[in-house]
Amino acid sequence: VQLVESGGGLVQAGGALRLSCTVSGLGFDAYYMGWFRQAPGKERQGVSCISGSGRTTYYTDSVKGRFTISRDNSKYTLYLQMTTLKPEDTAMYYCAADRVLYNRRSSFPCGGGWYMGSPVNYWGQGTQVTVSS
């Protein structure tokens, strides 16, 4: 199984980026997918998750209204459209796959009271997003 992120980079505050995560070796549409991020010296933080069909999305409060998660199951690809970026969005962004979301607390929140499991089934290697002020 491979999850490969791309699309990170350096952007000014207020700008936009679109991240992609291409998945192989996995029944893609059977998995919830998510984006998480980790800044230096901080714990990994939830960003957003999406159901296997793409019909249900979840966002954490810090990105709600600014980020949009989506997926194209025909391309085995997950996306994160990020707008109105802030310096505090600077982090390594990771995509993740899990068969189930849980409504009990874990270290990997999706938003809306739902969480990926601990441990998460699969992780990508990450793509760096840097937002300058």
C-alpha positions as CSV (number, residue, x, y, z in Angstrom):
1,V,0.0,0.0,0.0
2,Q,1.3,3.5,-0.9
3,L,-0.1,6.9,-0.2
4,V,1.9,9.6,-2.0
5,E,1.2,13.3,-1.2
6,S,2.0,16.2,-3.5
7,G,1.2,19.8,-4.0
8,G,2.9,21.4,-1.0
9,G,5.0,24.5,-1.3
10,L,5.6,28.0,-0.1
11,V,2.8,30.5,-0.3
12,Q,2.0,33.9,1.1
13,A,-0.7,34.4,3.7
14,G,-4.1,34.7,2.1
15,G,-3.0,32.4,-0.8
16,A,-4.2,29.0,-1.8
17,L,-2.8,25.5,-2.5
18,R,-4.2,22.2,-3.5
19,L,-2.8,19.0,-2.1
20,S,-3.2,15.6,-3.7
21,C,-2.7,12.1,-2.3
22,T,-2.5,9.3,-4.8
23,V,-3.2,5.8,-3.4
24,S,-2.2,2.4,-4.7
25,G,-2.6,-1.1,-3.4
26,L,-5.8,-0.4,-1.5
27,G,-9.5,-0.7,-2.2
28,F,-9.7,3.1,-2.3
29,D,-13.4,3.6,-2.1
30,A,-13.7,1.3,0.9
31,Y,-11.7,3.6,3.0
32,Y,-12.3,6.8,4.8
33,M,-9.5,9.2,3.9
34,G,-8.2,12.1,5.8
35,W,-5.7,14.9,6.0
36,F,-3.6,15.6,9.1
37,R,-0.8,18.0,9.8
38,Q,2.2,18.4,12.1
39,A,4.2,21.5,12.8
40,P,7.7,21.2,14.3
41,G,7.6,20.5,18.0
42,K,3.8,19.9,18.0
43,E,1.6,16.8,17.9
44,R,-0.1,15.7,14.7
45,Q,-3.4,17.6,14.3
46,G,-6.5,16.6,12.5
47,V,-7.6,18.7,9.4
48,S,-10.4,16.9,7.5
49,C,-11.7,13.5,6.5
50,I,-14.1,12.2,3.9
51,S,-16.2,9.0,3.5
52,G,-15.4,6.4,0.9
53,S,-18.2,7.6,-1.4
54,G,-17.2,11.2,-0.9
55,R,-20.7,12.2,0.2
56,T,-19.8,12.9,3.8
57,T,-17.0,15.3,4.9
58,Y,-15.6,16.3,8.2
59,Y,-13.6,19.4,9.2
60,T,-11.9,20.5,12.3
61,D,-12.7,24.0,13.6
62,S,-9.3,25.4,12.6
63,V,-9.9,24.9,8.9
64,K,-13.7,25.0,8.5
65,G,-14.8,27.4,5.8
66,R,-11.3,27.7,4.4
67,F,-10.3,24.1,3.3
68,T,-12.3,21.7,1.1
69,I,-11.7,17.9,1.0
70,S,-12.7,15.9,-2.0
71,R,-11.8,12.6,-3.7
72,D,-11.9,11.1,-7.1
73,N,-12.3,7.4,-6.7
74,S,-11.7,6.7,-10.4
75,K,-8.3,8.2,-10.0
76,Y,-7.6,6.8,-6.5
77,T,-6.8,10.4,-5.5
78,L,-7.6,12.5,-2.5
79,Y,-7.5,16.3,-2.6
80,L,-7.4,19.2,-0.1
81,Q,-8.1,22.6,-1.5
82,M,-6.7,25.2,0.9
83,T,-7.7,28.8,0.7
84,T,-7.1,31.9,2.8
85,L,-4.0,30.3,4.2
86,K,-2.5,31.6,7.4
87,P,1.0,31.3,8.8
88,E,-0.3,28.9,11.5
89,D,-1.3,26.5,8.7
90,T,2.5,25.9,8.2
91,A,3.1,22.2,8.7
92,M,3.8,18.9,7.1
93,Y,0.6,17.6,5.7
94,Y,-0.1,13.8,5.7
95,C,-2.9,11.8,4.1
96,A,-4.3,8.8,5.9
97,A,-6.6,5.9,5.2
98,D,-8.8,4.0,7.7
99,R,-11.6,1.5,7.2
100,V,-13.7,3.0,10.0
101,L,-14.3,6.3,11.8
102,Y,-15.0,6.2,15.5
103,N,-17.1,8.5,17.7
104,R,-14.8,7.9,20.6
105,R,-11.8,10.1,21.1
106,S,-8.4,9.3,19.6
107,S,-5.3,11.2,18.7
108,F,-6.6,11.6,15.1
109,P,-9.7,13.8,15.0
110,C,-11.6,14.4,11.7
111,G,-14.0,16.9,13.1
112,G,-17.6,16.7,14.1
113,G,-16.9,14.3,16.9
114,W,-15.4,11.6,14.6
115,Y,-11.9,10.2,14.8
116,M,-9.7,7.9,12.8
117,G,-8.5,4.8,14.7
118,S,-5.3,4.6,16.8
119,P,-3.3,3.4,15.1
120,V,-4.5,4.7,11.7
121,N,-4.4,2.0,9.1
122,Y,-2.1,3.7,6.6
123,W,-0.1,7.0,6.3
124,G,1.6,8.8,3.5
125,Q,5.1,10.4,3.9
126,G,3.8,14.0,3.9
127,T,4.2,17.2,1.9
128,Q,5.4,20.4,3.4
129,V,3.2,23.5,3.4
130,T,4.8,26.8,4.4
131,V,2.8,30.0,4.7
132,S,4.7,33.2,4.9
133,S,3.4,36.3,6.6
